[in-house]
Amino acid sequence: MADETTGRKKYNISVEATLEVIGGKWKCVILCHLTHGKRRTSDLKRLMPSITQKMLIQQLRELEEDGIVNRNVYNQVPPKVEYELSDYGRSLEVVLNMLCDWGEKHIIKEYGDKAAVLEDNILNDLGKEPVHG
């Protein structure tokens, strides 16, 4: 909703602004993968097999527009493009880690065994002890 006098967007509470940037099914997942370093589009697609190529590109473009990720294009043949968190995007790492920790606690509460419902990938260290707190 825009303020009629200034034309600026108005938020009811500040979490709305956060969710506007990182909300949705895929953005946090993409960002979590990028906390582990630069990734090519094909790497991200392999790490997230359920996302369509079109959706992945759309989400990356939106994150780039919001200054959360940097798109690095290398002038070579074939062309190489990598995505990485910007300095601004790195400021979300604490939030992303907290979301992962909460999700892990929730999975344990609901299912008992996180290994039964979590995919075996780089973000899910299934050998580590459960998060307590």
Number of C-alpha atoms within 10 A of each C-alpha: 9 10 10 9 6 8 9 10 10 14 12 8 8 9 9 13 14 11 11 10 16 22 12 11 10 17 18 18 17 21 22 18 20 21 18 12 11 19 19 16 17 13 12 19 17 11 16 16 9 9 15 11 14 8 11 19 14 12 18 21 16 16 22 18 12 15 15 22 23 21 18 13 11 11 9 8 6 7 8 12 16 16 19 22 27 16 12 13 19 17 12 19 16 10 12 18 13 12 13 18 16 15 13 19 18 13 17 17 11 10 12 12 14 18 15 12 11 14 12 11 10 10 15 14 13 16 7 7 7 14 12 8 6
